[in-house]
Every structure is written in structure tokens, then in C-alpha cells.
Amino acid sequence: MKLYKLLCFSFLITALTSCTFTENITINENGTGKFSVDMDGSALMEMAGDQIGNQMGATAKKDIDSTFTFKQVFADKKDSIAKLSPEAQKEIKKLENFVVTTKMSSEKKQFFLTMATDFKNVNELQDILQTASVLQKLEGGANANPLSSGLGNNNSKLSYSYNGKKFTRKAVIDQQKLAEKKKDSTGAGDMSKMMFASSSYVVKYHFPKKIKKVSNPNALFSDDRKTMTIQYTFTDYMENPDKLNFEVEFEK
């Protein structure tokens, strides 16, 4: 199965039923770190693994354990990328160092997908998930990339900041895009809301210092208070992304 086809199929699975998205950030002492989004779509495999296996044909007769980078995908799509605007090409380049790992087993009723990348500074991650919506321009429009109607498109601009004393996650709603979405809505929003109604979006961040306090009262902490976890509904992520905003203060 071609890389792009596998990628699109993977995101399509996560869009069809209850699943858990986990946004992970690990920040080291020197400010470098790792960012990843993990998707667990095992609930669908539990419900319809046999049917999915039949649709995938011979590929499903063995477990899928695939790892590739977006750089490889973009190499396959270089002709399509060359036709994009300079701005779109710049956005796509932000994703090229992401490593995509897919693990699926019809027999074990499991499906996991991870997109991960290293960063030198957390500021490099600005709008990284929204950038993924540009992928829909590579092949077949939005239908070829279910990510464009999921993680990559919640009408907001996301930014992170960290200075050793405070960490901030802030999504600012783009009112113009929101107005355009409402104006052009043809029921797709209701469909997305229905698909993700029972899904969860979790943020899990690990810091090099102990956490003093978090502005979100629902935050849970590890025993050493260096890791915090907050769970939201995926509907909040899509419709009220600013609900996921918070500030973390660290002990001196």
C-alpha cells in the first residue's frame, strides 16, 4: 500500500468512530523536546475489524506495522507540491520531519497511529496541526485527507510558549474562518460533530521542572509533579478550541 494511501486510510479510520487523540509534549532542560499526536482507533477495530480487513484485501491478512516520514510522502508527491502556491509549499515543509507510525491488527482488534517530531524550541510548533490541512491539496481534495476535517481544521491558531518559568498553550479562534464555515456549511459540521461526539482529546505534557500550578482545575499530575494530563471532549477541541487554553507555572 502506498504511503499516502495508508496515511489517508489511517485517518479515515479515526474519523469513523470513538477514538482517543493524545497531544504529547516533552520539554528537556535545554528547551529542546519532542511533540507527538497519538491516535487510538481500537474501538472501531473492535466493532468492525473484520469488515475493514475485507475492504483492505490481502494487506489485512497480516498485521500492519509501518513507519515513514512525511518527507518520503512529499517526495512521492513532488509534482503535486510544485503546483501549490509558495505559501502552501512553505506550510507543508513544516511537516516533513514528522515520523508517522501505524500499527493495526484485525485479529487483535487494535489500531494505533502516532505522528511525532523533535523540536529545538517549542515555538517551532506554532500552528503545526493546522498546517496538516494543507495536505488536502495534494490529491483528490478534502476527501483524500480526513485529517483536514479533523485535527487540522478547528478554525483557530495554536501557539505554545515556554521560558523556564511558565508554559502557555493558547488557541485563538479565527473569527473570519469561523464565519466562512458557518456561511458555507452544508451539514458537514453536524456530521463531524456526530462522528466525534464520543471521542476524547487529551493533552499530556512532561516538563523538566516541578509544576507549581495550572490554570485548568481538571489537570492531573504525576507523583513527581513534572507531568500533567488534561482530558477534554473532542467536540470541545473542534468547536471551542480556546477551552483547551491554559498556563503552567513551575516551582523555583
Buried (B, 14 or more C-beta within 10 A) or exposed (E): EEBBEBBBBBBBBBBBBBBBBBBBBBBEEEBBBBBBBBBBBBBBBBBBBEEBBEEBEEBBEEEBEBEBBBEBBBEEBEEEBEEBEEEBBEBBBBBBBBBBBBBBBBEEBBBBBBBBBBBEBBEBBBBBBBBBBBBBBBBEEBEBBBBBBBBBBBBBBBBBBBEEEEBBBBBEBBEEBBEEBEEEEEEEBEEBEEBBEEBBBBBBBBBBBEBEEBEBEEBEEEEEBBBBBBBBBBBBBBBBBEEBBBBBBBEE
